Amino acid sequence: MPATKPQPSVPFESLKPGDGVEVEHLVTVGTRSWTTRTAGTVVRTERRRQGLHFRRNVDDKVFSDLIVLKLPGGELTTLTMDEFTVVRPGRAGADEPAQST
């Protein structure tokens, strides 16, 4: 039985600034890997050209899809999408503190 990769619930192309999302992604450092979740509000998305590959042809362009999120504490973080990344809808404005009356 062939392995199937998880499909994101929210397509990258449909993400807009202000959307609340939770991103589940695989982090690999050396030989260790683990899954982590990051939740926040989309600031912007972009497709960025990479130059990290060794001995590629000059006209062989490689791009990465990126999501810039604003975290609940106000920090900005950048996540790179890959085949293991899952994006789920979250609360819009999740970075705003709760108002008490």
C-alpha beads as a LAMMPS data file, in Angstrom:
LAMMPS data file: protein, C-alpha beads

101 atoms
100 bonds

1 atom types
1 bond types

-500.0 500.0 xlo xhi
-500.0 500.0 ylo yhi
-500.0 500.0 zlo zhi

Masses

1 110.0

Atoms # bond

1 1 1 0.000 0.000 0.000
2 1 1 1.589 3.315 -1.048
3 1 1 2.076 5.947 1.641
4 1 1 -0.036 9.049 1.199
5 1 1 1.067 12.476 2.284
6 1 1 -1.337 14.527 4.409
7 1 1 -3.302 17.141 2.518
8 1 1 -3.624 20.612 4.057
9 1 1 -7.140 21.610 5.078
10 1 1 -6.522 25.177 3.914
11 1 1 -4.757 25.540 0.533
12 1 1 -1.746 27.869 0.596
13 1 1 -3.187 29.961 -2.248
14 1 1 -6.342 30.765 -0.258
15 1 1 -4.555 32.201 2.819
16 1 1 -5.110 35.932 3.274
17 1 1 -3.746 38.475 5.775
18 1 1 -5.835 38.392 8.943
19 1 1 -6.739 34.685 8.676
20 1 1 -6.269 32.761 11.901
21 1 1 -4.472 29.443 11.315
22 1 1 -2.786 26.578 13.128
23 1 1 0.150 25.079 11.237
24 1 1 1.466 21.595 12.028
25 1 1 4.931 21.032 10.615
26 1 1 7.835 18.609 10.820
27 1 1 11.090 19.983 12.259
28 1 1 14.293 18.123 11.426
29 1 1 17.666 18.885 13.007
30 1 1 20.424 16.441 12.132
31 1 1 18.999 12.945 12.511
32 1 1 16.198 13.990 14.902
33 1 1 12.698 14.928 13.759
34 1 1 9.579 16.004 15.628
35 1 1 6.202 17.535 14.878
36 1 1 5.233 20.934 16.263
37 1 1 2.236 23.254 16.005
38 1 1 2.286 27.024 15.555
39 1 1 -0.886 29.125 15.809
40 1 1 -1.288 32.749 14.855
41 1 1 -2.648 35.273 12.397
42 1 1 -1.426 35.416 8.792
43 1 1 0.534 38.612 8.091
44 1 1 1.475 37.659 4.514
45 1 1 2.312 34.731 2.265
46 1 1 4.990 34.656 -0.381
47 1 1 6.809 32.413 -2.793
48 1 1 10.544 32.980 -2.297
49 1 1 13.306 31.832 -4.621
50 1 1 15.969 29.676 -2.969
51 1 1 19.651 29.467 -3.737
52 1 1 20.453 26.724 -1.264
53 1 1 21.019 23.876 -3.699
54 1 1 24.457 22.706 -4.736
55 1 1 25.396 22.255 -8.414
56 1 1 22.086 23.221 -9.941
57 1 1 21.810 24.656 -13.413
58 1 1 21.647 28.478 -13.470
59 1 1 18.129 28.501 -14.975
60 1 1 16.848 25.709 -12.655
61 1 1 14.800 27.836 -10.269
62 1 1 13.703 26.479 -6.867
63 1 1 10.964 28.211 -4.857
64 1 1 9.536 27.815 -1.333
65 1 1 6.091 28.825 -0.105
66 1 1 6.286 30.865 3.127
67 1 1 3.718 31.983 5.689
68 1 1 4.550 34.912 7.983
69 1 1 2.484 34.616 11.177
70 1 1 1.903 36.998 14.058
71 1 1 1.949 34.948 17.258
72 1 1 -0.263 35.682 20.300
73 1 1 2.630 37.492 22.031
74 1 1 3.091 39.843 19.052
75 1 1 6.177 38.086 17.636
76 1 1 6.485 37.429 13.904
77 1 1 7.589 34.004 12.691
78 1 1 8.140 32.601 9.205
79 1 1 7.119 29.035 8.333
80 1 1 8.245 27.245 5.187
81 1 1 5.638 24.951 3.653
82 1 1 6.594 21.455 2.535
83 1 1 4.798 18.199 1.742
84 1 1 4.407 17.390 5.462
85 1 1 2.905 20.757 6.503
86 1 1 -0.783 20.805 7.495
87 1 1 -2.636 24.142 7.752
88 1 1 -5.877 24.226 9.721
89 1 1 -8.242 27.160 10.161
90 1 1 -8.017 28.918 13.522
91 1 1 -9.608 31.911 15.172
92 1 1 -9.103 35.146 13.261
93 1 1 -7.522 37.703 15.542
94 1 1 -6.143 34.952 17.798
95 1 1 -3.218 37.248 18.539
96 1 1 -5.430 39.821 20.261
97 1 1 -5.730 39.565 24.051
98 1 1 -9.177 38.884 25.474
99 1 1 -11.098 42.006 26.437
100 1 1 -12.643 42.062 29.915
101 1 1 -15.621 44.272 30.672

Bonds

1 1 1 2
2 1 2 3
3 1 3 4
4 1 4 5
5 1 5 6
6 1 6 7
7 1 7 8
8 1 8 9
9 1 9 10
10 1 10 11
11 1 11 12
12 1 12 13
13 1 13 14
14 1 14 15
15 1 15 16
16 1 16 17
17 1 17 18
18 1 18 19
19 1 19 20
20 1 20 21
21 1 21 22
22 1 22 23
23 1 23 24
24 1 24 25
25 1 25 26
26 1 26 27
27 1 27 28
28 1 28 29
29 1 29 30
30 1 30 31
31 1 31 32
32 1 32 33
33 1 33 34
34 1 34 35
35 1 35 36
36 1 36 37
37 1 37 38
38 1 38 39
39 1 39 40
40 1 40 41
41 1 41 42
42 1 42 43
43 1 43 44
44 1 44 45
45 1 45 46
46 1 46 47
47 1 47 48
48 1 48 49
49 1 49 50
50 1 50 51
51 1 51 52
52 1 52 53
53 1 53 54
54 1 54 55
55 1 55 56
56 1 56 57
57 1 57 58
58 1 58 59
59 1 59 60
60 1 60 61
61 1 61 62
62 1 62 63
63 1 63 64
64 1 64 65
65 1 65 66
66 1 66 67
67 1 67 68
68 1 68 69
69 1 69 70
70 1 70 71
71 1 71 72
72 1 72 73
73 1 73 74
74 1 74 75
75 1 75 76
76 1 76 77
77 1 77 78
78 1 78 79
79 1 79 80
80 1 80 81
81 1 81 82
82 1 82 83
83 1 83 84
84 1 84 85
85 1 85 86
86 1 86 87
87 1 87 88
88 1 88 89
89 1 89 90
90 1 90 91
91 1 91 92
92 1 92 93
93 1 93 94
94 1 94 95
95 1 95 96
96 1 96 97
97 1 97 98
98 1 98 99
99 1 99 100
100 1 100 101
